[in-house]
Amino acid sequence: MHQIHATVAQDFERVNQLIIEQLHSNVDMVENVGHYIIDAGGKRLRPLLVLLSASALGECSDEHVTFAAIVEFIHTATLLHDDVVDISTLRRGRPTANAKFGNAPSVLVGDFLYTRAFQLMVQLGSMPILTHMAETTNIIAEGEVLQLTRAGDVNTNEVQYLDVITRKTAILFAAACYGAATLSGEKEKNRDTLREFGLNLGIAFQMIDDVLDYDGNADTMGKNVGDDLTEGKVTLPLIHALLEASAAEQAIIRHAITEKNTDQIDQIIAIVRRCGSIDYTQARARHHYNLALEKLAILPCSKARDALERLTELSINRDH
């Protein structure tokens, strides 16, 4: 990641400074919660995609820097809301904002970040960007509701799972790339191609996240193993295991999903591994990784394109 960041280091620092500036509020609680979650760090993949896409297309402008901050604000707002909905207690190796400050401040500061993102969009003065991001945030919200309604549903299938992660996660990856191309003045065909790159990258990224929930290390990930099961989320490793496991093993998984219970998490992890569900999910992630790489062919050779390729590779070969 260090080499990837180095490709757009100066612009990335400008994004970070803009984020800090735009967190300013006359309400102390807003700044306290906002800085708490922003300062926790994270991969910053979405703003990085904006900057790398812009650089690969020619130049990273002030508008791209602003748009990168917009994308990060929207992502951070979703994290604040997600952790409240999921009753999460740990993110990036420390207590979640809702665990530290309470649910109400987390939800309301999430709303502040959403509205600040749209204030910045208005400053950009680009109706295509405003239109696309309004649609994107609406799709994300639908994805959140869809995931909530399917929590504890043992009949969730792979198509439904893909629909949720596309709406909830991949769509913002796609918007980061599409928005960067729009601000670069690219034709619609190239914008759509880069959008497809981001979409497939986001799908692959989320699938590996779901693998790590059953095959990762809590200390490395900065969150608890089995969190998805606690929240009743039926992700691809479980969907595949339910198709391949014995009747007795299926009963164990079904009970854990419906009761949102991790008492038998070690046994479930063993079932998921024995059924080849980790390998299956990784193979599906690699499929979308390959689709993403194909889309980068429209970009001219450059350090930024190389960095996008390395970022895509890293999305499926990581431990957190």
C-alpha positions, -999 to 999 in steps of 0.1 A, spaced: 0 0 0 29 24 7 41 22 -29 5 27 -42 0 57 -20 34 71 -31 21 74 -67 -3 102 -56 12 111 -22 9 149 -26 -27 148 -37 -35 122 -10 -22 146 16 -43 174 1 -73 152 5 -65 144 42 -61 181 49 -94 189 32 -111 163 53 -98 178 85 -109 213 74 -143 201 65 -149 184 98 -150 218 114 -182 225 133 -194 249 160 -209 218 177 -181 201 197 -197 166 196 -197 167 158 -159 174 157 -152 149 185 -170 119 168 -159 129 133 -123 131 142 -125 99 162 -135 78 133 -114 97 107 -83 95 128 -87 57 131 -72 56 97 -83 27 75 -73 19 39 -88 51 23 -93 30 -8 -122 50 -22 -104 84 -23 -73 66 -35 -93 52 -64 -104 88 -73 -68 101 -73 -53 71 -91 -81 71 -118 -76 109 -123 -38 105 -126 -42 76 -150 -64 97 -172 -39 126 -172 -41 150 -143 -54 151 -107 -71 185 -104 -84 205 -74 -119 191 -83 -106 155 -80 -92 163 -46 -125 176 -35 -144 147 -49 -120 122 -32 -129 139 2 -166 137 -7 -163 99 -14 -145 94 19 -171 114 39 -199 93 24 -181 61 32 -174 72 68 -210 82 73 -220 46 62 -196 32 88 -211 52 116 -246 41 107 -235 5 100 -219 1 135 -251 13 152 -273 -10 131 -250 -39 137 -244 -31 173 -207 -34 166 -181 -27 193 -148 -29 175 -135 -14 143 -99 -9 132 -86 -23 165 -104 1 188 -140 7 201 -165 19 175 -178 54 177 -212 41 190 -194 21 217 -175 52 228 -200 80 223 -234 62 221 -257 54 193 -275 88 189 -243 108 184 -230 83 159 -261 84 138 -264 122 139 -227 128 131 -231 103 102 -259 126 90 -236 156 93 -209 138 72 -235 130 45 -247 166 43 -212 179 43 -204 157 14 -233 172 -5 -223 207 4 -189 200 -12 -206 185 -43 -225 218 -47 -192 236 -45 -179 215 -74 -207 228 -95 -210 196 -116 -246 185 -121 -235 151 -135 -215 145 -103 -243 156 -81 -268 135 -100 -246 104 -100 -237 107 -63 -273 113 -53 -283 81 -70 -253 63 -55 -261 72 -19 -297 62 -25 -286 28 -37 -263 24 -7 -292 32 16 -313 6 -2 -285 -19 2 -284 -13 40 -321 -19 43 -319 -50 21 -291 -64 43 -311 -57 74 -343 -74 61 -323 -105 51 -305 -108 84 -311 -142 99 -326 -155 66 -311 -189 60 -327 -191 25 -305 -162 12 -289 -173 -21 -258 -162 -40 -277 -139 -63 -293 -121 -34 -260 -119 -16 -243 -104 -47 -272 -78 -50 -266 -67 -14 -228 -63 -16 -231 -46 -50 -255 -20 -35 -239 -17 -1 -201 -18 -9 -192 -20 -46 -214 9 -58 -192 35 -40 -160 20 -55 -178 24 -89 -188 59 -82 -153 69 -72 -139 58 -106 -169 71 -126 -167 105 -109 -130 108 -115 -135 101 -152 -164 126 -153 -143 153 -138 -115 145 -163 -139 151 -192 -139 115 -204 -166 103 -228 -195 83 -214 -180 50 -227 -148 55 -208 -167 66 -177 -188 35 -178 -158 13 -183 -140 27 -153 -173 24 -133 -173 -13 -142 -137 -16 -130 -146 0 -97 -178 -22 -93 -159 -54 -99 -131 -43 -76 -156 -35 -49 -173 -69 -52 -140 -88 -50 -130 -67 -20 -162 -74 -1 -160 -111 -9 -125 -113 7 -138 -93 37 -164 -120 41 -138 -147 38 -117 -130 65 -147 -131 89 -142 -169 90 -106 -172 81 -89 -141 95 -71 -130 126 -89 -107 149 -58 -88 159 -47 -83 123 -82 -73 111 -89 -50 140 -124 -65 145 -139 -97 159 -139 -129 139 -175 -141 135 -190 -106 136 -211 -113 105 -227 -143 122 -234 -123 153 -254 -99 131 -271 -127 112 -255 -118 79 -256 -147 55 -224 -142 34 -211 -163 6 -189 -187 27 -221 -197 47 -243 -198 16 -218 -223 -1 -214 -243 31 -252 -247 35 -252 -263 0 -223 -287 7 -225 -296 44 -242 -326 59 -277 -323 74 -263 -321 109 -238 -294 99 -265 -275 81 -285 -275 113 -256 -260 133 -252 -232 107 -289 -225 104 -293 -223 142 -264 -198 144 -278 -177 116 -314 -175 129 -303 -170 165 -274 -147 156 -253 -167 179 -215 -175 178 -213 -200 206 -203 -226 180 -182 -204 158 -151 -227 160 -172 -256 147 -188 -234 120 -154 -222 108 -143 -259 106 -174 -267 85 -168 -237 62 -132 -248 56 -141 -285 52 -168 -277 26 -143 -257 6 -164 -226 11 -133 -204 17 -118 -216 -16 -151 -211 -34 -155 -175 -22 -119 -167 -30 -125 -181 -65 -155 -159 -70 -135 -129 -58 -108 -137 -83 -134 -139 -111 -144 -103 -103 -107 -93 -99 -101 -106 -135 -131 -86 -148 -118 -55 -131 -83 -59 -146 -98 -62 -181 -115 -28 -178 -81 -11 -170 -71 -18 -206 -86 15 -217 -60 34 -197 -26 43 -212 5 28 -196 15 49 -165 26 46 -129 -10 54 -119 -24 25 -140 3 2 -125 -8 13 -91 -45 6 -99 -34 -29 -110 -15 -34 -78 -44 -21 -57 -67 -46 -75 -43 -74 -67 -41 -64 -31 -78 -64 -28 -79 -102 -30 -45 -110 -14 -47 -94 20 -52 -104 57 -72 -74 68 
